[in-house]
């Protein structure tokens, strides 16, 4: 039986991305050595989409109050795009 999953995000700026998950999102993590951080994630799901490209990545972070999240990100000078209801997520 599968008991979990490990996801990898490839990045041209891994230190900055690790800092975002560690300091801004405050995800708990372990350092497995040499600043290789593994973050604990909240409950997750996975989808498989068709694609002619194999070098594409997407990650969606879900929250229970998008307006509060946007306000928090502004405190860190992180810009969020306008929220768009895609119709596939109950609001």
Secondary structure by P-SEA (a helix, b strand, c coil): cccbbbbbbbcccaaaaaaaaccccccccccccccbbbbbbccbbbbbbbcccccbbbbbbbbccaaaaaaaaaaaccccccccccccccc
